Every structure is written in C-alpha cells, then in structure tokens.
Amino acid sequence: MSDTILSRARAIEHVGIVTDITRFATHDGPGIRTTVFLKGCPLRCEWCSNPETQSPFPEVFYREKLCQRYGECSKVCSAGAIDLESATRIDRRRCTLCMECVSSCPQNVYRQVGVSYTAADIVKEIEKDVAFYGNDGGLTLSGGEPLSQGEFAIEVLRRCKDKGIATVLDTSGYAAGEVIEEAGKYSDLVLYDVKHMDPRVHAQGVGVSNELILSNAVRLASMTNMRISFPLVPSFNDSAENIQATATFAKGVGVEWVDINPMHRLGTAKYAYLGLPSPYTRYRKVTRDDVLRAQAMFVRSGLQTTVGRMM
C-alpha cells in the first residue's frame, strides 16, 4: 500500500499510530497534561532522543537485559528474523512486524512500538485525566512530528476543543501550509521547534531545509499563542550568531518565550532497543555554562526563557 493510499485510508476512519501516552506530564505545556506521542517524522535530527517515533509504521523494541533465552520467540517467527545468538536479536530486514515475538515472550523482552487508535478512542483516553487538569492542563499532541499524521492530529485536537479540553501542539512545523492552518485553529498553544536559522546547516543536521519551517512559524504565530523551543545542541546550533539570529526571528514573529531544551542522552537505550548505534558519541555534553550563555543572549534580546520547559 502506497503512503498516499495509506494516508487516505487512515483519514476515512481518523485512525493514527501512537507510540506512547504519558499522563501527568508537567514539561509539555502549562499545568498537568496528557501527552500523546504520534509516530512518524519527516526530519532526521542527528541527536533525536525518540528514534522510535521516526518511522510511520509499528516497530519492535528488543530489550536484551530482560532476555532469559527461552527461545519461544525464534520458534514462532515464521520469517526467520530472530537469531538467538545475535546481539541485536532481530534481523529487521526480514522482520514482517507480525508481532508474534511480542505476544510469545513471557519476559516481555519484545515490545510493540506503535499502536493504532481511532481519534474517538484516543480522546477517551485523554478524558480519563480531565479531573487532574485544573485551569491550566489538558492535551499535548507531540511526536515524532504529529502533523505527519495531519488529518488524525487535527481531528484529535478538534474533538478535544469541542469537549472543552485545552490543547497544546508540539511541532517542528514541517508540514503543508493548509495542515498548519487547520491545526492552528484548534491549538491553544504551539510549542514550535526552531533548530537552526541557516538553511544549509539545518539541512545538514536535520535532513531538510528550514525554509518551510520558518514560513509556517510566521503563519502559526499570527493565529495562536506560540513559544519557541530551542534544542541546544553543542557544535550544531550553539554559536552566538545562531542564537542571536533565533532571538531576532522569535521577536520578529511576536513570540515572547523561548524554551531552551539542552540536548540529553536519555534516548541511548532506545537506539539499542532498535538495533541502532547511539548518535551521542559525536556530541559533547551540554554544560551549565552553555545553557546560561544561551539564556543570557535570549534575555538580552527581550525574550523570556525557561530551561527544559519548566512552565
């Protein structure tokens, strides 16, 4: 099935693929929130902490430390994709994603990443937490890139708004203009990633130019409340020139807040679970001085800041 046909089929029933639902989240917008992570992202940030959200299709985590080598997984794998002697265990070129290994393992060594939900069902999950939202909390739709599942994301946001649930959209902005505009109608707040101001450098680190992202930022900022999320990545976007350019852009579109998100290495285990090498060996750790320097530059430009979205 082609990507276009698959997208249309999903849209008919408003079905999306979700990697995770995090309840009582406090760093993904104001108040207590339910954060829904959608699967799929058109970007390939070298430092990505959620590699399991990149592919639009379900995947399998293999957690080696839990394995007791019972061997049932290799017996049920009709594709012959499981090798009990291999460190990565799964030959992902042969894996058909039948998920028999997931259901057969008594130790939960394997985990399916990416589960299908209808928009109605995911909103029911969100509604379970309404009592905890208070005046400020609600839904945060994140990813991956939530707008890579545009119709589904918009439908979830719309249904939440209809039920009086406050909505936050956490996005890179890499989506068609009409998708951005429709999502903006149902988003009370947008957390908008700006990774680098130079289109050439942006393409080197992220895989695409920033031109669409910056133009969509202008569009969204004119529609709804926006905060810029700045992922502070050593030797990529931490130069004084880029930080100042980011501050100038934020001020130019009317943004008041920049949330500095220092690169971390919490995704290391996830790369191992997917049989991938960790990318973090290429980067030095972010220091306190790095953060304070960036924060001071944004403040001097007249912007309010947080570190790690402590709202």
C-alpha positions as CSV (number, residue, x, y, z in Angstrom):
1,M,0.0,0.0,0.0
2,S,1.5,3.4,-1.0
3,D,1.9,6.2,1.5
4,T,-0.8,8.2,-0.2
5,I,-3.3,5.4,-0.1
6,L,-2.4,4.6,3.5
7,S,-2.9,8.2,4.5
8,R,-6.3,8.4,2.8
9,A,-7.4,5.1,4.4
10,R,-6.4,6.4,7.9
11,A,-8.2,9.7,7.3
12,I,-11.5,8.0,6.5
13,E,-11.8,6.5,10.0
14,H,-9.4,9.0,11.6
15,V,-7.0,6.3,12.6
16,G,-3.5,7.2,13.8
17,I,-0.5,5.4,15.1
18,V,0.5,6.3,18.7
19,T,3.9,5.4,20.3
20,D,3.1,6.5,23.8
21,I,0.6,8.2,26.1
22,T,2.2,10.0,29.1
23,R,-0.1,11.0,31.9
24,F,0.6,13.7,34.5
25,A,3.2,15.4,32.2
26,T,4.4,18.7,33.5
27,H,7.0,19.8,31.0
28,D,4.9,19.7,27.8
29,G,2.9,22.8,28.4
30,P,1.2,24.6,31.3
31,G,-0.3,22.6,34.2
32,I,-0.8,18.8,34.3
33,R,-1.1,17.3,30.8
34,T,-1.7,14.1,28.9
35,T,0.9,14.0,26.2
36,V,0.1,11.8,23.2
37,F,3.1,10.9,21.0
38,L,2.3,10.2,17.4
39,K,4.5,8.0,15.2
40,G,6.3,9.3,12.2
41,C,8.6,12.2,11.5
42,P,9.9,13.6,8.2
43,L,13.0,15.0,9.9
44,R,16.1,13.1,10.9
45,C,17.7,15.1,13.7
46,E,21.1,13.6,14.4
47,W,20.6,13.9,18.2
48,C,16.9,12.6,18.3
49,S,16.0,11.3,21.7
50,N,13.0,9.4,20.4
51,P,14.2,7.3,17.4
52,E,11.1,5.0,17.7
53,T,9.0,7.9,16.6
54,Q,10.7,8.4,13.2
55,S,9.2,5.6,11.2
56,P,5.5,6.0,10.5
57,F,5.0,2.2,10.9
58,P,5.0,0.0,14.0
59,E,8.4,-1.4,15.2
60,V,9.7,-3.8,17.8
61,F,11.9,-3.0,20.7
62,Y,14.3,-5.8,21.8
63,R,15.4,-5.3,25.5
64,E,18.4,-7.6,25.8
65,K,18.7,-7.2,29.6
66,L,15.4,-8.9,30.2
67,C,16.1,-11.9,28.0
68,Q,16.3,-15.3,29.6
69,R,16.8,-17.1,26.3
70,Y,13.7,-19.3,26.5
71,G,13.7,-19.4,22.7
72,E,10.0,-19.3,22.1
73,C,10.4,-16.2,20.0
74,S,12.5,-17.9,17.4
75,K,10.0,-20.8,17.2
76,V,7.1,-18.5,16.4
77,C,8.9,-16.2,13.9
78,S,7.8,-17.5,10.5
79,A,10.1,-15.1,8.8
80,G,13.2,-16.5,10.5
81,A,14.1,-13.0,11.6
82,I,15.2,-13.9,15.1
83,D,18.7,-15.2,15.9
84,L,19.2,-16.2,19.5
85,E,23.0,-15.8,19.1
86,S,22.9,-12.2,17.7
87,A,23.4,-9.2,20.0
88,T,20.7,-7.3,18.2
89,R,18.5,-10.5,18.1
90,I,16.2,-9.3,15.2
91,D,17.1,-9.2,11.6
92,R,15.0,-6.2,10.8
93,R,15.4,-6.6,7.0
94,R,13.5,-9.9,7.3
95,C,11.1,-8.9,10.1
96,T,7.5,-8.7,8.8
97,L,6.2,-7.0,12.0
98,C,3.8,-9.9,12.7
99,M,4.4,-9.2,16.5
100,E,4.4,-12.9,17.3
101,C,7.6,-12.5,19.3
102,V,5.9,-9.8,21.4
103,S,3.0,-12.0,22.4
104,S,5.0,-15.2,22.8
105,C,7.7,-13.9,25.2
106,P,6.9,-14.4,28.9
107,Q,9.6,-11.9,30.0
108,N,8.3,-9.0,27.9
109,V,11.6,-8.8,26.1
110,Y,9.9,-7.5,23.0
111,R,7.6,-4.5,22.9
112,Q,5.5,-3.3,20.0
113,V,6.1,0.4,19.4
114,G,3.2,2.0,17.6
115,V,-0.4,1.1,18.3
116,S,-3.4,2.1,16.1
117,Y,-6.1,4.3,17.7
118,T,-9.1,6.0,16.3
119,A,-9.5,9.7,17.1
120,A,-12.5,8.8,19.2
121,D,-10.6,6.2,21.3
122,I,-7.6,8.4,21.9
123,V,-9.9,11.2,23.1
124,K,-11.5,8.8,25.5
125,E,-8.0,8.1,26.9
126,I,-7.4,11.8,27.3
127,E,-10.8,12.3,29.0
128,K,-9.7,9.9,31.8
129,D,-7.4,12.6,33.1
130,V,-9.7,15.6,32.9
131,A,-10.2,15.7,36.7
132,F,-6.5,16.5,37.1
133,Y,-6.2,19.3,34.5
134,G,-7.4,22.2,36.7
135,N,-7.4,25.5,35.0
136,D,-4.2,25.1,33.0
137,G,-3.8,21.5,32.0
138,G,-5.0,19.4,29.0
139,L,-3.8,17.6,26.0
140,T,-0.4,18.0,24.4
141,L,0.0,16.4,21.0
142,S,3.6,15.5,20.3
143,G,5.8,13.1,18.3
144,G,7.8,12.4,16.2
145,E,6.1,15.1,14.2
146,P,2.3,15.0,15.0
147,L,1.4,16.8,11.8
148,S,2.9,13.9,9.7
149,Q,-0.4,12.3,10.6
150,G,-2.2,15.6,9.7
151,E,-5.8,14.6,9.5
152,F,-5.7,12.4,12.6
153,A,-3.9,15.1,14.6
154,I,-6.3,17.8,13.6
155,E,-9.3,15.5,14.4
156,V,-7.9,14.8,17.9
157,L,-7.3,18.5,18.5
158,R,-10.8,19.4,17.2
159,R,-12.5,16.8,19.4
160,C,-10.7,18.0,22.5
161,K,-11.6,21.6,21.8
162,D,-15.2,20.6,21.4
163,K,-15.1,18.9,24.8
164,G,-13.5,22.0,26.5
165,I,-10.1,20.4,26.9
166,A,-7.2,22.8,26.4
167,T,-4.8,21.8,23.6
168,V,-1.1,22.2,23.0
169,L,0.6,21.3,19.7
170,D,4.3,20.4,20.0
171,T,5.6,20.6,16.4
172,S,8.6,21.2,14.2
173,G,6.3,22.9,11.7
174,Y,7.4,20.8,8.8
175,A,4.0,20.3,7.2
176,A,1.9,21.6,4.4
177,G,0.6,25.1,4.9
178,E,-3.0,24.0,4.9
179,V,-2.3,21.4,7.6
180,I,-0.6,24.0,9.7
181,E,-3.5,26.4,9.4
182,E,-6.1,23.8,10.2
183,A,-4.2,22.6,13.3
184,G,-3.7,26.1,14.4
185,K,-7.4,26.6,14.6
186,Y,-7.7,24.0,17.4
187,S,-4.4,24.7,19.3
188,D,-4.4,27.0,22.3
189,L,-0.6,27.0,22.4
190,V,2.0,25.8,20.0
191,L,5.5,24.7,21.1
192,Y,7.4,25.3,18.0
193,D,10.9,23.9,17.3
194,V,13.4,26.2,15.7
195,K,16.6,24.2,15.4
196,H,18.8,26.4,13.3
197,M,18.4,29.6,11.3
198,D,20.8,28.8,8.5
199,P,19.0,26.6,5.9
200,R,22.2,24.8,4.8
201,V,23.3,23.9,8.3
202,H,19.8,23.0,9.2
203,A,19.7,20.5,6.3
204,Q,23.0,19.0,7.4
205,G,21.8,18.3,10.9
206,V,18.1,17.7,10.3
207,G,17.8,16.4,6.8
208,V,15.7,19.2,5.3
209,S,16.0,22.9,4.8
210,N,14.3,25.3,7.4
211,E,12.5,27.4,4.8
212,L,9.1,25.7,5.2
213,I,9.5,25.6,8.9
214,L,10.2,29.3,9.3
215,S,7.4,30.3,6.9
216,N,5.0,28.1,8.8
217,A,6.2,29.7,12.1
218,V,5.2,33.1,10.8
219,R,1.8,31.7,9.8
220,L,1.1,30.0,13.1
221,A,2.3,32.9,15.3
222,S,-0.3,35.1,13.6
223,M,-3.1,32.6,14.6
224,T,-2.4,31.4,18.1
225,N,-0.1,31.7,21.1
226,M,3.4,30.3,20.4
227,R,6.6,29.6,22.3
228,I,9.8,28.8,20.5
229,S,11.5,25.5,21.6
230,F,15.3,25.8,21.1
231,P,17.1,22.4,21.3
232,L,20.6,23.4,22.5
233,V,23.0,21.1,20.6
234,P,26.7,21.6,21.0
235,S,28.6,22.3,17.8
236,F,25.4,22.5,15.9
237,N,23.3,25.5,16.9
238,D,25.1,26.9,20.0
239,S,27.1,29.6,18.2
240,A,26.5,33.2,19.3
241,E,25.5,34.1,15.7
242,N,22.8,31.4,15.5
243,I,21.4,32.1,19.0
244,Q,21.1,35.8,18.1
245,A,19.5,35.0,14.8
246,T,17.0,32.8,16.5
247,A,16.2,35.5,19.1
248,T,15.7,38.1,16.3
249,F,13.4,35.7,14.4
250,A,11.4,35.0,17.6
251,K,10.9,38.7,18.3
252,G,10.0,39.3,14.7
253,V,7.1,36.9,14.8
254,G,5.8,38.2,18.1
255,V,6.9,35.4,20.3
256,E,7.6,36.3,24.0
257,W,9.1,33.0,25.3
258,V,11.9,30.7,24.3
259,D,12.2,27.3,25.9
260,I,15.8,26.1,25.9
261,N,16.0,22.3,25.8
262,P,19.6,21.1,26.3
263,M,20.4,18.0,24.4
264,H,20.4,14.9,26.6
265,R,21.3,11.3,26.2
266,L,18.1,9.7,27.6
267,G,17.4,8.1,24.2
268,T,20.5,6.0,24.3
269,A,18.7,2.8,25.3
270,K,16.1,3.3,22.7
271,Y,18.7,3.1,19.9
272,A,19.9,-0.2,21.4
273,Y,16.4,-1.5,21.5
274,L,16.0,-0.8,17.8
275,G,19.4,-2.3,17.0
276,L,20.9,1.1,16.1
277,P,24.2,2.7,17.2
278,S,23.9,5.6,19.6
279,P,24.5,9.0,17.9
280,Y,25.6,10.7,21.1
281,T,29.2,9.8,20.8
282,R,29.5,12.5,18.3
283,Y,28.5,15.2,20.7
284,R,30.0,16.6,23.9
285,K,27.7,17.0,26.9
286,V,25.8,20.3,27.3
287,T,27.3,22.2,30.3
288,R,25.6,24.6,32.7
289,D,27.7,27.4,31.2
290,D,26.3,26.6,27.7
291,V,22.8,27.0,29.0
292,L,23.5,30.2,30.9
293,R,25.2,31.7,27.9
294,A,22.3,30.9,25.6
295,Q,19.8,32.1,28.2
296,A,21.5,35.4,28.7
297,M,21.5,36.1,24.9
298,F,17.8,35.5,24.6
299,V,17.1,37.6,27.7
300,R,19.2,40.5,26.3
301,S,17.0,40.4,23.2
302,G,13.9,40.9,25.3
303,L,12.7,37.3,25.4
304,Q,11.6,35.4,28.5
305,T,13.1,31.9,28.9
306,T,12.8,28.6,30.6
307,V,15.2,25.7,30.6
308,G,13.6,22.4,29.9
309,R,10.1,23.8,29.6
310,M,9.6,24.4,33.3
311,M,6.4,26.3,32.8
